[in-house]
Amino acid sequence: MNGQPRPRPRLVWAFGVAAFVLAALAALQIFLAKQPYGTDLWAYVLAGRHLLAGEALYPPDPVVPYGPFGEYHYAPPVAVPFVLLAPLPFWLATAISIGLNTGIAAAIGFHVIRPLPRDAQPWAAAGYVLFLPTILDIVLGQLNLLTVALCLLAWSLRQRPVPGGMILAIAIGVKLLPITLVLFYLAAGRVRLVLWIAITGAAGLLLTAIFFARDLPPYIAMLFELKDSHWAADLIANTPPASLAGFLGSPAGTAVLPIAAIATALVGGLVAGRDRRAETHLHHLALAYAPYLASFGLLWFTYLVTTLPLLASTLEWALRGPRRTTRVSLTAALALSWLLLQVVGESDDLVPVGAHLLGLVLLLTVGILVLAVARGEPQGRSLQTGQPVAGSAPARS
C-alpha cells in the first residue's frame, strides 16, 4: 500500500460483523436447546438397516404425510446412502449428519451471500445463521438443505444441460419438493436440460424397478395415499384460532400458495427466458415456493429453507434501488418477511402458520417489486458492482 495506512472498515460493515457474531452465538444456543437430535434421521438410518437386513422399506399401512417415529416415506434409492450409517451407533450417525448438514448450509450461505455488496454481507450472514428453519433442519437431520443445494448446483450448470438436468433429477428424486422447477426450466426455454431431467428420471425409475422390485409398488401406493390425504385440512379445521383456521381451510386460503408455486415457475420461467439479468432471481423465486404445491406444505416449518436463496437475492436487488427511500422501504419489508417466517408458537395453535403465510406472501410481493424497481435502471448496470458493464451487455448471473 506504499506505506499508506489501510482504510478503516466502514461502520456499517463493522456493526454487521458484530451482529453476525451475536447471531451465531444465539443460533448455537438454540441448537444446543433443541435436543434430542436426529429425530428424522432415524427414519433414514432405520431404512438403511432394513436394506442391510433384506427387509421391506415400507410398512403395510403407512401413515401419511406424518407417520409414527421411524416410518420411512422417501423413494427406495434415497435409503441407499444411509446404509453407510446403518452399522454405526446412532449418536455417531447423528454427529455425522449434523456435520454434513452444517457444511451444506455453510456452502449455500456462501453461495447466496457472496454476490451482495460488501457492507451488506455480514448483515445477511447474521440473518442467515439465525434462520430457525435451517437450525431445525440440521437438528432433525432432514434432507431439505441437501435438496436446496442440489437445485442451486443444477442452476449453476444450466448452460450444460447434461449435468444440470441430471443433478436436478437427483434433487427431485431425493424429495419431490422442487418438481415445479421443471416447469420453470421449460418455460425459460431450456428444453435440452428438461430432456435430461426426463432421461435421468426414467433411468432412475427403471433401475428402481429392477433393484427395488418389492418396494416400488408400496412406495407408489403411498404417494397416492399422500395425494388423497386430508391430514392438513383436518389439522387446520381443528386448531384454534377459528377465524384463521376458517381462512386457511377455505378455497381461497388453500389455493394461494399452490397458485404461487405454479405461477412463479411458469411466469417466472417465461420472464427469465427474456431477461437474463433477472433469471437467477426468478429461479430462486420459483424454488422458494416450490414446496407449497402440496396442500400441507405450509405446515412443514423446515420447508422454509427453500426461501434462503430468494431472501439473499431480493436483498441484493433491493440494495440496488435508484432511491434511498426505495432501498430502505424494500429492505425493511424484506426484514419483516424474514421475521414472520420464523414465528413459532404452541403445538395447538395456528398463529405461526398464519405468520408464515403472511411472510411468504410478503416475500413474494417484495421479490416482484425489486424487479419492477430495477427496470428503471440501465440494462448495462451490473448488480455485482453497480458500475456500467462494457458494451452495455446484460449481466448474466
N, C-alpha and C positions, 0 to 999 in steps of 0.2 A: 504493500500500500504506500510505498515511497516515504515511509516514516510518518505518514499522516495518521492520526487516531481513527480507529474504526468507528463508523456511525453507531450511535446508541440505538438499541431496539425501540421501535415505536411503542408508545404506551398501550395502544390497542392490542398489539401483539403480546406485550409483556403481561398485561392483565389476562389475556386469553390463555397464556401458558399457566398462570396461577389458577384460572378456572378449570383448566384441564386436569391439573394435579389434584385439586379438590374433588372434581367429578370422578376421577379414577379411584381415589380413596373411598368415596361414597359407594361407587359400584362394587368395590371389593367387600365393603361391609354388607351390602345387600346380598352379594354372592355367598358370603360365609353364613348369612342368616337363613339361606334357602335350603339347608339340609333337610332330608337326605337327598343325595344326588343320584342321577341316573334312573329316574322313575320310568321314563320312556325307553331309555337304553335297554332296560331289562327285557323288553319285548323282542328287540333285535338280537340280543345275546341268546335269549331262550330259543329263538328261531334258528340261530346258528347251531345250538346244541341239538335241536331236532334234526337238522340236516346231518350232523355227525352221527346221530343215532339211527338214521334212516326212518325217522318218524314223520307223520303228517305235519305240515306247517300250520294248517288252519283247523280250528275246532269244527265239529259237525254243525253247530248252531252259533255262528259268530254274532256278537252284539255290535251293531254299527250305529253311529260312527265312533262311539266311545265305549269300548268293551271293558271287561274286567282287567285287572292288573296282569300284564304279561301277554295279553292277546295280541297277535300279530296281524296287521292289516295291510301290509305292503306287498308289492309284487314278489313272486318267488325269488328272482335273481338278486333282489336287494339284500336278502339274507346271506348271500354267499360271502361277502367280505367279513361278516361277523363270525364266520367260522374261525377266523384267526383269534377272536377274543373269547370264543366259547370255552376253551380249556382253562382260561385264566381265572383266578379269584375275581369275584365281581368288583371288589374295591379297586383292583388294578385295572380292570377293563374300564371302569368309570373314570379313573385318573387319565387313562389314555384318551378316552372320549373327550374329556374336558380340555386336555391339551390340544387335541386336533381341532375341536370347535373354536377354541380361543384363537388358534393360529389362523383358521379360516376367517373368523370375524376381523382379526387384525389386517389380513390381506384385503378383505373387502373395504375396510375403513381406509386403508392407504390408497386404494384404487379410486374411491369416490371422493376423497377429500383432497387429494393431490392437485386437481385442476383449480381449486379455489384460490383466490388472492391470498398472499402470504399472511396478512393481518387476520383474515377470517379463518385460517386453517386451525389454530388451536381452539378457537371457539366451537367450530364444527366438531373437532375431535372430542371436546368436552361433552357436547350433546350426544355424540356417537357412543361413547363408553358408558354414558348414564342412561342409555335407552333400555328400559326394563324388559321389553320383549326379547332383546338379544341376550340379556343376562339369564332370563328364564330358559331360553332355548339351550344355552350352554349347560345350565343346571340339570335340565331334564334329559339331555343327551339326544335331542331331536335332530332331524335331517333338513330343517328349513334353511339354515345358513349354508349348508353344502349345496342345496338346490339353487339358492341365490348366486353363489359363487360360480356354479356351472353356467347359469344363464348369462352372467356378466362375461365369462370367458368365451362363450359362444358368440356373444355380440362383438367382442373384441376381434373375433376371427370371421366376421361377417363377409369380408372380402374373399375369404377362402371357403367356399360352400361345403367342401367335403368335411374338414374337421369341425367347422362351425355347426353344420347340420347334425353331425354325429354326436357332438357334445350336448347340443340342446335336446336331442332324442334321449340321451342318457339322463339328463335332468328331468325330463318328463317321465322316464321310466322309474327314477328314484321316487318322485312324487308327481302325481298328475297336476299338481298345483299350477305350473306355468304353461298349461296346454294352450291358453289363449294367445301365447306369443307366436304360435304357428300362424294365426290369423294376421298378427302384426307383420310378420315377415312376408306373408303372401301379399297383403295389401301394399307393402312397401316395394313390391316388385322383385323381391329376392326369391324367385321361383326355384332356382337351382338349389339353394340352401334348403328350401322346404322339401324339395325332392329327396335330398339326402336325409332329412328328418324321417320321411316316409320309408325310405330304403332301410335305414338303420332300425326303425321301429318294427318293420316287417321281419327283418332278420332276427331281431330280439324276440319277437313273438314265436318265430319258428324254432329258435334254439330253446326257448322256454317250453314249448310244446314237446320237444324231444327229451330234454333233460328233466323237466318237471311235469311229466305227463299226469301224474297223480294229483299234483297240487294246483295245476292251472284251472281245471273246472271249478273247484271250490272258490278260487280267487275271483273268477269271473262272476260266479253266483253272488259273492259278497259285494262286488261292485254294483250289481243290480239291486241288492238289498239297500246299499248305501244311497242309490239314486231315489229309491222309494221311501226312504226313512223320513218319518215325521218327528224325529227326535228334537230337532232345533225348534220347530213350531210349537211342540208341546212344552218344551222348557220355557220358551218365551211366554206362552199363554199363562203359565202357572207361576210366574215370577213377578213380584212387585217391583216398581210401582205399576198399577194397572194401566195408567194413561200411556206410559212408554211401551208397555207390552202390547197395548192395542195398536199403536202405530207400527211397531216393528213386525207385528203379526198381520198387518193389513196388506192388501195387494200392493199399495204404493210403497210401504216400508220394505217389503221383501223384494221389490223389483229394483230399488235404487242402485244397489251395488252390483247385481248381475248385469244390469244395463251398462253401468260404468265399466265393468270388466270387458264386455264385448265392444263398447264404443271406443274405449281407449286403445284397444287392439286394432280395430278396423279403421276408425277415423285417424287415429294416431299414425298407423302404418301408411295410409294414403297421403297424409301431410308429410311424413318423413321421406317418402319417395320423391317429393318435390322440393323439400327444404333440407339440404344436407347439414346446414348449421344446427338444426334443431333435432336431428334424428336420434341422437343419443338420449336427449331429454325425453323425447316421445317414447323411446324404448323403455326407459325407466318408469315412465307413466303407466305404460301397459303392464309392466312387471309388478308395479305396486298394487294394482287392482286385480291381477290375475286370480288370487285365491278366492275372490268373492263371487266367482261364477257359481260356486256351491252355496246353497241357501244357509248352511251352517258355518260358512267361513268366518263370519263376523264374530262368532263365539270362540274362535281359536285365537287367543291372545298372541301366541308366538308367530302367527302368520304375519303380524305387523312388521317383522324384519324385512319383508319384501319392500317396504316403503323407504328403507335406508338409502338406496341409490337415488330415489326421487327427491328425498329431503335435501341431500347434498347438491344435486343438480339444480333444484329450484332455488336454493340459496345462491349458487353461482350465478344464475340468470338474474335473480333479484338484485344482487350487488352490482350488476352492470347497467342498472336502470339509468335513464338520462338525467333524472332529477333526484335530489337528496330526499325530498319528501316521499317520492315514489319508492325509493330504496328502503327507507325506514318503514313505511307502511307495509310493504310486501314482506320484509324480514320479520316484522312484528307478527303479522298474520301467520307466517310460517312457524315462528316460535310457539304461537298459541296452538297450532295444529300438532306440533311435536309434543306439547304438554298434554293435550287431550288424548293423544294416542297412548299415553302412559297411565291414565287414571285407573286405579284399582279400587276394589270395594269388597264387600262381603260376598260369600258364595250364593246368598239368597236374594240378591238384588240385580237389577239390570242397568243401574246407573253407569257402570263402566262401559257396558256395551253401547249405551246411548252416547257417551262421550267419545268412544272410538268411532262410531258412525259419523258424528259431527266432525271429528278430527279428519276423517277420510274425505268427507265432502269439502271441508275447508282446504285440505291439501290439494284436492283435485282443482278447486277454484283458483288457488294461488298458482298451481302448476301451469294452468292455462293462461292466467293473467300475465305471468312473466314473459310468455311468448308473445302475447299481444303487445306488451310494452316494448319488447325488443324489436318489433317490426319497424319501429320508428328509428332504429339505429342503422347506420350504414352497413351494407352487406359485407364490406371489406374489413369490418372491425372484429378482431379476434376476441373471443370470450376469455381466452387464457391470459392475454396481455393487455387487452383494452386498446391496442395500437392497430393502425391500419395494416392489412396484410398486403404484401407486394402483389401488384396486378389486380387488387380488389377481388380476388377469387374467394368464394365462400370457404370458410374454415371447416375442415372435416374433423369430427370428434373422434 
